[in-house]
Amino acid sequence: MLVRIVNGAFDPQVEQAAFVAGRTDAGALVGFVGYCRGTTARDAVESLFLDYYSPFTENEIGRILKDVGARYDVLDALVIHRVGLMKPGDPIVLVAALGIHRNQAFEAVRILMDYLKTDAPLWKREDGPEGRRWIEPNADDYARRAAAERGDG
Amino acid sequence: VATLSDLRAWVAMSMPDLADLLEGRGVATVVNLAVVHDPRHPVTDADEVAFLPPMSGG
């Protein structure tokens, strides 16, 4: 289980290849890449700024990773989260899981993302033509996490 | 300053710009990298204390 916070660009393909390199026990690698979008429901986004509090952020994401990894019985799991200033089209987050079979890995990645959306200690600011706006999780994010906890997400 | 609530009051007094923010909804208090809910929690010079604004998530 590995958590990395990176301040600058990262390549999700390279990271996933390194994550699985040398393993012969895994039958499935599931990876999710979240990208910075250039528009939101409300307005255009010119850039996104993510702040964090080290090592609290790493520790908390690590705790989520450990819990979910154990619950879904994956061989290994990985979270790489970018912080700092980024532009639309840039990868922000990579969540990956290795499983003996695919189902556990699919589920683990989905649940990990649900938790990260609500519980990761990160502070996100959207900068656009209308100004700067700090973001909080929305009702949908909380509903998805609650559903995931009930097991019907 | 002996407790978290003392510290919060001291910060609000020393930096009035932060006073309203500290009272805001969803401000979490972290002492030595662990979330603490009890305002009577003791603090000393050796502790690292953070008042975290509402988190955005990943």
Backbone of each chain as ProteinMPNN parsed JSONL, in Angstrom:
{"seq_chain_A": "MLVRIVNGAFDPQVEQAAFVAGRTDAGALVGFVGYCRGTTARDAVESLFLDYYSPFTENEIGRILKDVGARYDVLDALVIHRVGLMKPGDPIVLVAALGIHRNQAFEAVRILMDYLKTDAPLWKREDGPEGRRWIEPNADDYARRAAAERGDG", "coords_chain_A": {"N_chain_A": [[0.85, -1.184, 0.0], [0.639, 2.115, -0.965], [1.052, 5.59, -0.65], [1.363, 8.558, -2.357], [2.14, 11.951, -2.477], [2.356, 14.334, -4.905], [4.008, 17.192, -6.044], [3.586, 18.555, -8.785], [3.718, 17.508, -12.266], [2.65, 14.146, -13.08], [2.94, 10.858, -14.548], [0.416, 8.795, -15.264], [0.448, 6.359, -16.672], [3.108, 5.46, -16.597], [3.376, 5.191, -13.839], [1.511, 3.179, -13.247], [2.589, 1.05, -14.659], [4.966, 0.668, -13.258], [3.929, -0.052, -10.824], [2.893, -2.594, -11.195], [5.022, -3.99, -12.09], [7.136, -6.822, -12.258], [5.505, -8.52, -10.847], [3.874, -11.641, -10.406], [1.705, -12.682, -9.312], [-0.629, -11.299, -9.582], [-3.749, -11.073, -11.199], [-5.188, -9.031, -12.138], [-5.154, -5.584, -12.851], [-6.532, -2.634, -11.857], [-7.062, 0.647, -12.719], [-7.733, 4.03, -11.916], [-7.934, 7.24, -13.247], [-8.122, 10.548, -12.357], [-8.963, 13.633, -13.804], [-8.172, 17.12, -14.237], [-10.775, 19.269, -14.888], [-11.946, 21.572, -17.4], [-14.273, 22.93, -17.126], [-16.99, 23.607, -14.865], [-20.186, 22.897, -13.297], [-20.948, 25.444, -12.87], [-19.064, 27.436, -13.832], [-16.267, 28.434, -15.973], [-13.027, 26.935, -15.646], [-9.843, 27.976, -15.147], [-7.515, 27.295, -13.893], [-6.501, 24.96, -11.334], [-6.004, 24.75, -7.891], [-4.447, 22.844, -5.449], [-4.15, 22.356, -2.032], [-2.337, 20.991, 0.779], [-1.644, 19.223, 3.89], [1.123, 18.232, 5.217], [2.631, 15.689, 7.312], [0.002, 14.907, 7.605], [-2.001, 14.712, 5.624], [-1.008, 12.614, 3.962], [-0.966, 10.568, 5.889], [-3.697, 10.262, 6.557], [-4.856, 9.561, 4.086], [-3.476, 7.222, 3.743], [-4.555, 5.691, 5.797], [-7.197, 5.352, 4.917], [-6.639, 3.9, 2.623], [-5.523, 1.553, 3.683], [-7.658, 0.499, 5.17], [-9.629, 0.07, 3.151], [-8.218, -1.587, 1.407], [-7.882, -3.872, 2.978], [-10.511, -4.589, 3.372], [-11.391, -5.291, 0.85], [-9.67, -7.213, 0.059], [-7.414, -6.971, -1.681], [-4.333, -7.392, -3.515], [-2.49, -5.331, -3.564], [-2.489, -1.752, -3.258], [-2.698, 1.599, -4.502], [-2.277, 5.092, -4.189], [-1.826, 8.048, -5.869], [-1.545, 11.407, -5.564], [-1.839, 14.542, -6.959], [-0.674, 17.79, -6.014], [-0.708, 21.407, -5.625], [-0.494, 23.787, -8.304], [-2.521, 23.267, -11.139], [-3.552, 22.531, -14.557], [-6.471, 22.469, -16.748], [-7.012, 19.223, -18.095], [-4.792, 18.061, -17.014], [-3.618, 15.166, -15.223], [-4.913, 14.502, -11.993], [-5.238, 12.652, -9.95], [-4.304, 9.292, -9.281], [-5.649, 6.196, -8.743], [-5.066, 2.917, -7.953], [-5.443, -0.635, -8.032], [-4.362, -3.937, -7.324], [-5.397, -7.186, -8.02], [-6.063, -10.674, -7.408], [-8.108, -11.603, -8.94], [-10.423, -9.774, -11.089], [-12.749, -8.548, -9.911], [-12.555, -7.781, -7.147], [-10.58, -5.849, -7.329], [-11.73, -3.891, -8.996], [-13.888, -3.036, -7.348], [-12.503, -2.122, -5.063], [-11.092, 0.099, -6.044], [-13.168, 1.794, -6.812], [-14.476, 2.291, -4.366], [-12.374, 3.403, -2.912], [-12.01, 5.825, -4.312], [-14.487, 7.028, -3.755], [-14.217, 7.475, -0.994], [-11.966, 9.126, -0.972], [-12.976, 11.416, -2.189], [-14.561, 12.564, -0.219], [-13.174, 12.44, 2.227], [-10.406, 12.907, 2.069], [-7.763, 14.892, 3.275], [-7.528, 17.55, 1.728], [-7.335, 20.667, 0.061], [-9.119, 22.493, -2.187], [-9.015, 24.759, -4.802], [-10.704, 26.556, -7.233], [-9.76, 28.449, -9.968], [-10.924, 30.961, -11.992], [-12.399, 32.977, -14.653], [-14.318, 34.286, -13.188], [-13.22, 34.614, -10.763], [-11.77, 33.356, -7.667], [-12.463, 30.272, -6.055], [-13.062, 28.322, -3.21], [-13.513, 24.855, -2.69], [-15.943, 22.559, -1.424], [-16.902, 19.185, -0.426], [-19.744, 17.896, -2.206], [-23.338, 17.267, -1.816], [-23.939, 14.99, -3.293], [-21.482, 13.637, -3.259], [-21.299, 12.884, -0.551], [-23.576, 11.282, -0.361], [-22.92, 9.191, -2.09], [-20.756, 8.081, -0.733], [-22.009, 7.22, 1.608], [-23.735, 5.317, 0.578], [-21.859, 3.533, -0.383], [-20.798, 2.646, 2.006], [-22.924, 1.268, 3.057], [-22.944, -0.767, 1.353], [-24.301, -0.845, -1.017], [-23.534, 0.789, -3.005]], "CA_chain_A": [[0.0, 0.0, 0.0], [1.522, 3.265, -1.113], [0.454, 6.9, -0.879], [2.352, 9.58, -2.724], [1.654, 13.281, -2.835], [3.364, 14.899, -5.804], [3.801, 18.593, -6.386], [4.074, 18.642, -10.158], [3.079, 16.544, -13.154], [3.045, 12.736, -13.021], [2.442, 10.104, -15.691], [-0.314, 7.645, -14.729], [0.845, 5.121, -17.361], [4.401, 5.045, -16.042], [3.167, 4.779, -12.447], [0.815, 1.888, -13.229], [3.531, 0.029, -15.119], [5.9, 0.412, -12.152], [3.155, -0.661, -9.744], [2.646, -4.008, -11.482], [6.269, -4.595, -12.586], [7.772, -7.908, -11.511], [4.55, -9.359, -10.111], [3.296, -12.746, -11.167], [0.55, -13.175, -8.551], [-1.817, -10.498, -9.859], [-4.447, -11.331, -12.45], [-5.92, -7.829, -12.553], [-4.789, -4.239, -12.414], [-7.552, -1.646, -12.174], [-6.567, 1.99, -12.427], [-8.614, 5.161, -12.2], [-7.217, 8.512, -13.303], [-8.984, 11.729, -12.317], [-8.35, 14.765, -14.517], [-8.645, 18.482, -14.013], [-11.712, 19.663, -15.944], [-11.911, 22.992, -17.745], [-15.55, 23.565, -16.818], [-17.808, 23.006, -13.823], [-21.597, 23.206, -13.528], [-21.176, 26.888, -12.748], [-18.267, 28.335, -14.672], [-15.026, 27.928, -16.56], [-11.902, 26.812, -14.723], [-8.565, 28.199, -15.848], [-6.543, 26.455, -13.195], [-6.962, 24.371, -10.079], [-4.923, 24.719, -6.91], [-4.71, 21.936, -4.336], [-3.247, 22.505, -0.899], [-2.371, 19.819, 1.656], [-0.961, 19.422, 5.172], [1.978, 17.057, 5.338], [2.234, 14.413, 6.71], [-1.374, 14.559, 7.976], [-2.719, 14.289, 4.414], [-0.517, 11.281, 3.589], [-1.393, 9.612, 6.915], [-5.139, 10.019, 6.463], [-5.111, 8.793, 2.862], [-2.915, 5.899, 4.028], [-5.516, 4.982, 6.645], [-8.298, 4.971, 4.019], [-6.105, 2.874, 1.732], [-5.343, 0.323, 4.45], [-9.001, -0.015, 5.484], [-10.293, -0.429, 1.949], [-7.411, -2.703, 0.912], [-8.164, -5.056, 3.791], [-11.917, -4.953, 3.198], [-11.62, -5.872, -0.484], [-8.764, -8.323, -0.169], [-6.584, -6.78, -2.864], [-2.925, -7.708, -3.284], [-1.812, -4.068, -3.269], [-3.249, -0.595, -3.732], [-1.834, 2.759, -4.693], [-2.882, 6.406, -4.441], [-0.911, 9.154, -6.153], [-2.361, 12.616, -5.664], [-1.073, 15.741, -7.254], [-1.054, 19.034, -5.335], [-0.155, 22.593, -6.252], [-1.283, 24.404, -9.373], [-2.624, 22.435, -12.35], [-4.369, 23.076, -15.644], [-7.41, 21.494, -17.329], [-6.354, 18.179, -18.88], [-3.737, 17.421, -16.219], [-4.042, 14.159, -14.248], [-4.842, 14.946, -10.589], [-5.142, 11.526, -9.021], [-4.314, 7.915, -9.768], [-5.956, 5.166, -7.742], [-4.908, 1.631, -8.627], [-5.464, -1.813, -7.169], [-3.994, -5.219, -7.918], [-6.127, -8.298, -7.432], [-5.872, -11.975, -8.048], [-9.127, -11.508, -9.982], [-10.757, -8.375, -11.357], [-13.859, -7.926, -9.187], [-12.099, -7.118, -5.924], [-9.801, -4.668, -7.705], [-12.7, -2.885, -9.458], [-14.613, -2.523, -6.188], [-11.582, -1.38, -4.186], [-10.781, 1.4, -6.659], [-14.373, 2.626, -6.769], [-14.705, 2.712, -2.981], [-11.276, 4.318, -2.561], [-12.312, 7.141, -4.877], [-15.604, 7.605, -2.99], [-13.681, 7.977, 0.273], [-11.058, 10.259, -1.224], [-13.771, 12.601, -2.536], [-15.124, 13.212, 0.968], [-12.362, 12.378, 3.451], [-8.985, 13.242, 1.931], [-7.477, 16.259, 3.737], [-7.002, 18.366, 0.634], [-8.105, 21.901, -0.087], [-9.157, 22.673, -3.629], [-9.476, 26.089, -5.202], [-10.865, 26.737, -8.676], [-9.503, 29.821, -10.411], [-11.518, 31.194, -13.312], [-12.65, 34.397, -14.977], [-15.188, 34.871, -12.162], [-12.478, 34.744, -9.509], [-11.278, 32.132, -7.031], [-13.489, 29.685, -5.209], [-12.675, 27.109, -2.49], [-14.525, 23.826, -2.935], [-16.227, 21.549, -0.399], [-17.612, 18.043, -1.021], [-21.173, 18.192, -2.36], [-24.265, 16.279, -1.251], [-23.789, 13.746, -4.057], [-20.281, 12.941, -2.774], [-21.62, 12.252, 0.729], [-24.561, 10.222, -0.598], [-22.209, 8.066, -2.685], [-19.956, 7.426, 0.295], [-22.936, 6.529, 2.513], [-24.201, 4.129, -0.151], [-20.727, 2.608, -0.429], [-20.663, 2.053, 3.336], [-24.018, 0.301, 3.218], [-22.664, -1.896, 0.476], [-25.147, -0.833, -2.204], [-23.109, 1.971, -3.767]], "C_chain_A": [[0.89, 1.239, 0.0], [0.717, 4.531, -1.385], [1.564, 7.859, -1.261], [1.646, 10.88, -3.069], [2.737, 13.887, -3.719], [3.006, 16.341, -6.138], [4.396, 18.819, -7.77], [3.447, 17.522, -10.962], [3.54, 15.119, -12.848], [2.379, 12.021, -14.185], [1.748, 8.839, -15.196], [0.091, 6.323, -15.387], [2.147, 4.561, -16.78], [4.213, 4.505, -14.617], [2.483, 3.414, -12.367], [1.733, 0.759, -13.673], [4.503, -0.337, -13.993], [5.21, -0.359, -11.031], [3.023, -2.177, -9.948], [3.938, -4.757, -11.861], [6.777, -5.705, -11.672], [6.8, -8.817, -10.788], [4.031, -10.469, -11.005], [2.05, -13.29, -10.46], [-0.744, -12.454, -8.903], [-2.419, -10.876, -11.204], [-5.126, -10.087, -12.984], [-5.291, -6.571, -11.986], [-5.936, -3.328, -12.847], [-7.007, -0.291, -11.777], [-7.614, 3.027, -12.777], [-7.763, 6.417, -12.211], [-8.248, 9.635, -13.314], [-8.249, 12.896, -12.946], [-8.96, 16.087, -14.085], [-9.529, 18.879, -15.198], [-11.675, 21.172, -16.164], [-13.228, 23.711, -17.503], [-16.179, 22.868, -15.628], [-19.248, 23.344, -14.166], [-21.792, 24.725, -13.594], [-20.371, 27.741, -13.725], [-16.994, 27.676, -15.184], [-13.927, 27.903, -15.501], [-10.618, 26.979, -15.527], [-7.451, 27.391, -15.207], [-7.125, 26.007, -11.859], [-5.758, 24.361, -9.14], [-5.332, 23.793, -5.775], [-3.656, 22.127, -3.252], [-3.365, 21.26, -0.021], [-1.571, 20.13, 2.914], [-0.17, 18.152, 5.467], [2.515, 16.909, 6.764], [0.819, 13.971, 7.077], [-2.137, 14.014, 6.764], [-2.317, 12.872, 4.003], [-1.028, 10.225, 4.581], [-2.864, 9.248, 6.756], [-5.484, 9.216, 5.205], [-4.601, 7.363, 3.055], [-3.869, 5.047, 4.85], [-6.696, 4.485, 5.801], [-7.859, 3.791, 3.145], [-6.002, 1.522, 2.441], [-6.697, -0.327, 4.743], [-9.642, -0.661, 4.261], [-9.55, -1.642, 1.387], [-7.726, -3.99, 1.652], [-9.583, -5.543, 3.525], [-12.143, -5.679, 1.869], [-10.571, -6.908, -0.882], [-7.977, -8.172, -1.476], [-5.128, -7.088, -2.511], [-2.151, -6.454, -2.907], [-2.682, -2.937, -3.822], [-2.36, 0.636, -3.672], [-2.684, 4.018, -4.871], [-1.765, 7.4, -4.72], [-1.778, 10.388, -6.357], [-1.471, 13.805, -5.93], [-1.586, 16.906, -6.408], [-0.384, 20.202, -6.052], [-1.075, 23.074, -7.366], [-1.321, 23.491, -10.593], [-3.629, 23.025, -13.321], [-5.36, 22.015, -16.12], [-6.673, 20.503, -18.241], [-5.25, 17.467, -18.116], [-4.327, 16.304, -15.352], [-3.888, 14.709, -12.826], [-4.56, 13.763, -9.681], [-5.117, 10.214, -9.788], [-4.621, 7.007, -8.585], [-5.876, 3.836, -8.476], [-4.933, 0.505, -7.604], [-5.097, -3.044, -7.983], [-4.771, -6.315, -7.211], [-5.744, -9.594, -8.097], [-6.869, -12.066, -9.204], [-9.63, -10.075, -10.067], [-11.766, -7.758, -10.402], [-13.438, -7.165, -7.942], [-11.368, -5.823, -6.253], [-10.719, -3.545, -8.196], [-13.375, -2.217, -8.256], [-13.721, -1.64, -5.322], [-11.309, 0.013, -4.753], [-11.986, 2.338, -6.57], [-14.607, 3.173, -5.355], [-13.608, 3.684, -2.525], [-11.559, 5.72, -3.077], [-13.447, 7.816, -4.117], [-15.103, 8.2, -1.679], [-12.785, 9.194, 0.062], [-11.844, 11.537, -1.485], [-14.294, 13.318, -1.302], [-14.125, 13.359, 2.108], [-10.894, 12.763, 3.287], [-8.739, 14.679, 2.382], [-6.743, 17.055, 2.655], [-7.915, 19.578, 0.51], [-7.966, 22.358, -1.527], [-9.724, 24.047, -3.96], [-9.56, 26.149, -6.72], [-10.652, 28.201, -9.012], [-10.06, 29.983, -11.813], [-11.744, 32.669, -13.538], [-13.521, 35.093, -13.932], [-14.464, 35.06, -10.831], [-12.063, 33.383, -8.975], [-12.325, 31.601, -6.071], [-12.964, 28.404, -4.558], [-13.836, 26.133, -2.512], [-14.686, 22.925, -1.709], [-16.965, 20.382, -1.055], [-19.097, 18.379, -1.151], [-22.028, 17.034, -1.83], [-24.153, 14.939, -1.967], [-22.596, 12.936, -3.569], [-20.591, 12.198, -1.469], [-22.594, 11.099, 0.55], [-23.879, 8.977, -1.17], [-21.408, 7.31, -1.639], [-20.859, 6.638, 1.248], [-23.432, 5.241, 1.864], [-23.102, 3.075, -0.183], [-20.572, 1.899, 0.918], [-21.751, 1.019, 3.603], [-23.816, -0.918, 2.334], [-23.553, -1.935, -0.754], [-24.788, 0.331, -3.138], [-22.997, 1.74, -5.243]], "O_chain_A": [[1.771, 1.393, 0.846], [-0.176, 4.548, -2.232], [2.579, 7.96, -0.572], [0.691, 10.906, -3.845], [3.902, 13.946, -3.326], [1.864, 16.661, -6.467], [5.552, 19.219, -7.909], [2.73, 16.683, -10.417], [4.671, 14.903, -12.414], [1.391, 12.499, -14.741], [2.416, 7.905, -14.753], [0.08, 5.28, -14.734], [2.269, 3.366, -16.51], [4.81, 3.497, -14.239], [2.832, 2.59, -11.522], [1.672, -0.35, -13.141], [4.824, -1.51, -13.801], [5.818, -1.204, -10.374], [3.041, -2.942, -8.984], [3.954, -5.985, -11.942], [6.838, -5.537, -10.454], [7.222, -9.795, -10.171], [3.781, -10.272, -12.194], [1.418, -14.232, -10.937], [-1.831, -12.927, -8.57], [-1.718, -10.988, -12.21], [-5.587, -10.062, -14.125], [-4.944, -6.5, -10.808], [-6.275, -3.25, -14.028], [-6.55, -0.094, -10.651], [-8.297, 2.923, -13.797], [-6.965, 6.643, -11.301], [-9.133, 9.672, -14.169], [-7.072, 13.129, -12.67], [-10.104, 16.154, -13.634], [-9.101, 18.835, -16.352], [-11.409, 21.945, -15.243], [-13.317, 24.93, -17.647], [-15.94, 21.683, -15.397], [-19.521, 23.988, -15.179], [-22.684, 25.221, -14.282], [-20.906, 28.646, -14.364], [-16.692, 26.525, -14.87], [-13.898, 28.73, -14.59], [-10.347, 26.225, -16.461], [-6.563, 26.874, -15.886], [-8.083, 26.578, -11.338], [-4.646, 24.012, -9.536], [-6.415, 23.93, -5.207], [-2.453, 22.071, -3.505], [-4.374, 20.556, -0.071], [-0.906, 21.162, 3.001], [-0.72, 17.141, 5.905], [2.834, 17.922, 7.387], [0.464, 12.807, 6.89], [-2.826, 12.997, 6.855], [-3.174, 12.032, 3.73], [-1.461, 9.143, 4.186], [-3.233, 8.075, 6.812], [-6.306, 8.3, 5.254], [-5.222, 6.408, 2.587], [-3.984, 3.841, 4.636], [-7.14, 3.346, 5.95], [-8.598, 2.826, 2.953], [-6.348, 0.484, 1.876], [-6.865, -1.536, 4.589], [-10.134, -1.787, 4.323], [-10.173, -2.607, 0.944], [-7.826, -5.059, 1.052], [-9.836, -6.746, 3.459], [-12.985, -6.572, 1.778], [-10.574, -7.415, -2.004], [-7.883, -9.108, -2.271], [-4.744, -7.047, -1.342], [-1.271, -6.49, -2.047], [-3.493, -3.137, -4.726], [-1.403, 0.702, -2.899], [-3.674, 4.016, -5.602], [-0.863, 7.573, -3.901], [-2.648, 10.404, -7.228], [-0.488, 14.045, -5.23], [-2.779, 16.999, -6.121], [0.409, 20.005, -6.972], [-2.275, 22.8, -7.366], [-0.284, 22.996, -11.034], [-4.437, 23.885, -12.973], [-5.138, 20.819, -15.932], [-5.827, 20.89, -19.047], [-4.814, 16.389, -18.519], [-5.416, 16.466, -14.801], [-2.864, 15.306, -12.492], [-3.748, 13.852, -8.759], [-5.802, 10.044, -10.796], [-3.94, 7.046, -7.56], [-6.535, 3.644, -9.498], [-4.503, 0.671, -6.463], [-5.461, -3.181, -9.151], [-4.809, -6.38, -5.982], [-5.182, -9.618, -9.192], [-6.539, -12.534, -10.294], [-9.302, -9.25, -9.214], [-11.671, -6.569, -10.099], [-13.896, -6.048, -7.7], [-11.514, -4.822, -5.551], [-10.513, -2.381, -7.854], [-13.426, -0.991, -8.162], [-14.121, -0.555, -4.9], [-11.298, 0.994, -4.01], [-11.839, 3.527, -6.287], [-14.896, 4.356, -5.173], [-13.888, 4.666, -1.837], [-11.367, 6.698, -2.354], [-13.397, 9.018, -3.857], [-15.51, 9.295, -1.293], [-12.84, 10.163, 0.819], [-11.437, 12.617, -1.058], [-14.458, 14.538, -1.317], [-14.218, 14.31, 2.883], [-10.199, 12.932, 4.289], [-9.426, 15.593, 1.926], [-5.521, 17.204, 2.676], [-9.107, 19.517, 0.814], [-6.864, 22.581, -2.027], [-10.778, 24.44, -3.459], [-8.595, 25.827, -7.413], [-11.277, 29.084, -8.425], [-9.706, 29.228, -12.718], [-11.341, 33.508, -12.732], [-13.484, 36.315, -13.793], [-15.031, 35.603, -9.883], [-12.009, 32.396, -9.707], [-12.989, 32.362, -5.367], [-12.481, 27.507, -5.247], [-14.995, 26.524, -2.373], [-13.71, 22.574, -1.045], [-17.582, 20.548, -2.107], [-19.649, 19.073, -0.297], [-21.518, 15.98, -1.452], [-24.257, 13.883, -1.344], [-22.667, 11.711, -3.472], [-20.205, 11.042, -1.294], [-22.474, 10.067, 1.21], [-24.208, 7.853, -0.793], [-21.369, 6.079, -1.635], [-20.521, 5.524, 1.65], [-23.535, 4.204, 2.519], [-23.364, 1.882, -0.031], [-20.258, 0.71, 0.971], [-21.523, 0.022, 4.288], [-24.434, -1.962, 2.539], [-23.571, -2.937, -1.469], [-25.604, 0.789, -3.937], [-22.649, 2.658, -5.987]]}, "seq_chain_B": "VATLSDLRAWVAMSMPDLADLLEGRGVATVVNLAVVHDPRHPVTDADEVAFLPPMSGG", "coords_chain_B": {"N_chain_B": [[-1.821, 29.918, 28.135], [-3.27, 26.854, 28.083], [-4.966, 24.952, 27.148], [-6.684, 23.636, 24.214], [-8.873, 25.297, 23.652], [-8.078, 27.642, 24.893], [-5.915, 28.264, 23.277], [-7.115, 28.679, 20.813], [-8.613, 30.957, 21.412], [-6.543, 32.705, 21.934], [-5.244, 32.85, 19.446], [-7.309, 33.993, 17.947], [-7.458, 36.465, 19.169], [-4.893, 37.524, 18.764], [-4.697, 37.523, 16.022], [-6.953, 39.044, 14.53], [-8.188, 38.878, 12.026], [-8.489, 36.209, 11.591], [-10.359, 35.355, 13.374], [-13.183, 35.021, 12.807], [-13.025, 32.998, 10.911], [-12.02, 30.874, 12.394], [-14.188, 30.225, 13.95], [-15.838, 29.154, 12.167], [-18.014, 26.801, 10.414], [-17.181, 23.355, 10.263], [-14.467, 23.48, 10.799], [-11.615, 21.747, 11.566], [-9.674, 20.451, 14.266], [-6.339, 19.677, 14.776], [-3.983, 17.95, 16.582], [-0.658, 17.292, 16.904], [-0.836, 15.731, 14.562], [-3.15, 14.26, 14.906], [-6.676, 14.144, 14.871], [-8.537, 16.146, 17.08], [-11.286, 16.461, 19.214], [-12.062, 17.491, 21.63], [-12.281, 20.522, 23.252], [-11.004, 21.039, 25.614], [-8.649, 19.756, 25.577], [-5.253, 19.384, 26.526], [-2.524, 21.594, 25.708], [0.902, 22.166, 24.864], [4.099, 23.914, 24.568], [5.492, 22.155, 23.009], [3.781, 20.971, 21.277], [2.333, 20.44, 18.019], [-0.095, 22.254, 16.512], [-2.952, 22.417, 14.473], [-5.422, 24.289, 12.846], [-7.808, 23.344, 10.752], [-9.297, 24.347, 7.749], [-12.598, 23.753, 6.23], [-12.512, 20.698, 4.464], [-11.791, 19.85, 1.05], [-11.717, 17.402, -0.147], [-10.568, 14.783, -2.409]], "CA_chain_B": [[-2.481, 28.975, 27.214], [-3.088, 25.487, 28.583], [-5.836, 24.017, 26.43], [-7.008, 23.998, 22.833], [-9.783, 26.445, 23.579], [-7.225, 28.815, 25.21], [-5.082, 28.569, 22.108], [-8.012, 29.219, 19.799], [-8.935, 32.327, 21.836], [-5.319, 33.508, 21.788], [-5.038, 33.091, 18.011], [-8.357, 34.923, 17.507], [-7.134, 37.784, 19.71], [-3.65, 38.016, 18.151], [-4.922, 37.702, 14.583], [-8.416, 39.243, 14.437], [-8.683, 38.46, 10.711], [-8.758, 34.768, 11.618], [-11.337, 35.039, 14.421], [-14.418, 34.482, 12.224], [-12.712, 31.73, 10.234], [-11.854, 29.832, 13.415], [-15.503, 29.857, 14.468], [-16.636, 28.66, 11.042], [-18.443, 25.399, 10.399], [-16.306, 22.404, 9.592], [-13.051, 23.658, 11.113], [-11.124, 20.604, 12.343], [-8.48, 20.737, 15.046], [-5.416, 18.551, 14.718], [-2.848, 18.099, 17.492], [0.353, 16.275, 16.596], [-1.313, 14.935, 13.426], [-4.359, 13.492, 15.217], [-7.849, 15.006, 15.045], [-8.973, 16.242, 18.474], [-12.592, 17.121, 19.273], [-12.283, 18.076, 22.951], [-11.613, 21.833, 23.376], [-10.212, 21.085, 26.863], [-7.407, 19.006, 25.346], [-4.096, 20.218, 26.914], [-1.48, 21.85, 24.711], [2.136, 22.751, 25.393], [4.987, 24.475, 23.541], [6.06, 21.091, 22.179], [2.753, 20.41, 20.392], [1.995, 21.075, 16.738], [-1.557, 22.369, 16.442], [-3.434, 22.983, 13.203], [-6.862, 24.492, 12.663], [-7.954, 23.075, 9.322], [-10.574, 24.784, 7.159], [-13.353, 22.628, 5.649], [-11.711, 20.015, 3.441], [-12.45, 19.712, -0.251], [-11.635, 16.039, -0.658], [-9.624, 14.61, -3.516]], "C_chain_B": [[-2.213, 27.543, 27.652], [-3.919, 24.468, 27.815], [-6.058, 24.496, 24.989], [-7.9, 25.226, 22.76], [-9.043, 27.729, 23.953], [-6.463, 29.255, 23.967], [-5.921, 29.231, 21.005], [-8.343, 30.694, 20.12], [-7.724, 33.243, 21.633], [-5.051, 33.84, 20.318], [-6.045, 34.133, 17.508], [-8.054, 36.345, 17.966], [-5.914, 38.377, 19.002], [-3.839, 38.311, 16.675], [-6.417, 37.842, 14.329], [-8.989, 38.824, 13.088], [-9.105, 36.988, 10.713], [-9.919, 34.402, 12.545], [-12.602, 34.395, 13.844], [-14.181, 33.122, 11.583], [-12.614, 30.59, 11.24], [-13.188, 29.34, 13.952], [-16.352, 29.175, 13.391], [-16.988, 27.185, 11.162], [-17.375, 24.539, 9.737], [-14.823, 22.643, 9.818], [-12.614, 22.502, 12.016], [-9.856, 21.01, 13.085], [-7.615, 19.483, 15.103], [-4.233, 18.856, 15.641], [-1.883, 16.947, 17.228], [-0.19, 15.233, 15.612], [-2.509, 14.041, 13.74], [-5.51, 14.466, 15.437], [-8.289, 14.96, 16.504], [-10.288, 17.015, 18.517], [-12.783, 17.897, 20.568], [-11.539, 19.409, 23.09], [-10.778, 21.955, 24.649], [-8.892, 20.318, 26.744], [-6.193, 19.893, 25.692], [-3.119, 20.413, 25.756], [-0.274, 22.488, 25.386], [2.958, 23.292, 24.222], [5.473, 23.413, 22.556], [5.049, 20.53, 21.174], [2.648, 21.193, 19.083], [0.471, 21.069, 16.618], [-1.944, 23.004, 15.118], [-4.945, 23.135, 13.269], [-7.113, 24.4, 11.163], [-9.303, 23.571, 8.809], [-11.312, 23.584, 6.566], [-12.598, 22.022, 4.467], [-12.511, 19.872, 2.15], [-12.557, 18.263, -0.695], [-10.757, 15.997, -1.884], [-10.266, 14.808, -4.867]], "O_chain_B": [[-1.078, 27.071, 27.602], [-3.62, 23.274, 27.825], [-5.672, 25.602, 24.612], [-7.706, 26.094, 21.909], [-9.334, 28.791, 23.403], [-6.378, 30.441, 23.65], [-5.499, 30.194, 20.364], [-8.352, 31.552, 19.237], [-7.859, 34.394, 21.218], [-4.678, 34.964, 19.985], [-5.693, 35.036, 16.749], [-8.347, 37.31, 17.261], [-5.888, 39.565, 18.679], [-3.225, 39.23, 16.133], [-7.077, 36.873, 13.955], [-10.159, 38.451, 13.01], [-9.967, 36.578, 9.937], [-10.409, 33.273, 12.511], [-13.044, 33.352, 14.326], [-15.007, 32.215, 11.688], [-13.068, 29.477, 10.976], [-13.313, 28.186, 14.361], [-17.446, 28.683, 13.67], [-16.357, 26.429, 11.901], [-16.744, 24.955, 8.766], [-13.995, 22.073, 9.108], [-13.172, 22.302, 13.095], [-9.066, 21.814, 12.59], [-8.081, 18.391, 15.427], [-3.57, 19.883, 15.5], [-2.253, 15.776, 17.32], [-0.026, 14.028, 15.801], [-2.853, 13.165, 12.947], [-5.349, 15.488, 16.104], [-8.402, 13.886, 17.096], [-10.399, 18.092, 17.932], [-13.565, 18.846, 20.617], [-10.309, 19.435, 23.052], [-9.945, 22.854, 24.766], [-8.119, 20.244, 27.699], [-6.104, 21.023, 25.212], [-2.916, 19.518, 24.936], [-0.406, 23.246, 26.347], [2.581, 23.156, 23.058], [5.822, 23.722, 21.417], [5.404, 19.717, 20.321], [2.84, 22.408, 19.036], [-0.162, 20.014, 16.623], [-1.352, 23.995, 14.691], [-5.656, 22.224, 13.694], [-6.687, 25.265, 10.397], [-10.341, 23.243, 9.383], [-10.724, 22.514, 6.412], [-12.111, 22.735, 3.59], [-13.739, 19.787, 2.163], [-13.397, 17.931, -1.531], [-10.262, 17.024, -2.35], [-9.595, 14.694, -5.892]]}, "name": "protein", "num_of_chains": 2, "seq": "MLVRIVNGAFDPQVEQAAFVAGRTDAGALVGFVGYCRGTTARDAVESLFLDYYSPFTENEIGRILKDVGARYDVLDALVIHRVGLMKPGDPIVLVAALGIHRNQAFEAVRILMDYLKTDAPLWKREDGPEGRRWIEPNADDYARRAAAERGDGVATLSDLRAWVAMSMPDLADLLEGRGVATVVNLAVVHDPRHPVTDADEVAFLPPMSGG"}
